Amino acid sequence: MAYCIEDDIKKQLPENKLIELTDDNGDGVADTGVVDKAIADADAEIDTYLSGRYTVPLSPVPPIINKVSVDISIWNLFSRRQVADEVAKERYRAAVDLLKLIAKGDVSLGIVPEPAGGEQQIKTSRVKTDRTFTIGQRSTNETGSLDNY
């Protein structure tokens, strides 16, 4: 699920500018595939920052993440044409700064973060009586012994 859609971008970027940034074949129409790629790249960047603290992709999408996705997507569109737009550049920088703060835990998304270690935390089902190696007992060749080392 994308964090924003093309209509969200159209609310921030005039139609003629969107066409200028995406119309690679010259038909005078904004290329939806190009916009979708810019959104996908933005969402991947967002997930990279947030994956250490939250389960991604986020669902439901917090409104601030929708805004960040729009800002990064617009910057991606400008970047593919190698056009410097100062407003887009500043909004992109602000979005990345915000993502860094969220990743550090200085800013909350209002959702419960994943516990430290998450699913990658090591767990065991072994108990003391199920040990493979013993200390202070001779090896019976059924279990190992660390006494000989």
Summary of the structure (lengths in Angstrom):
residues: 149
radius of gyration: 25.2
end to end distance: 55.6
largest distance: 83.1
contacts: 361
relative contact order: 0.13
helix: 52%
strand: 3%
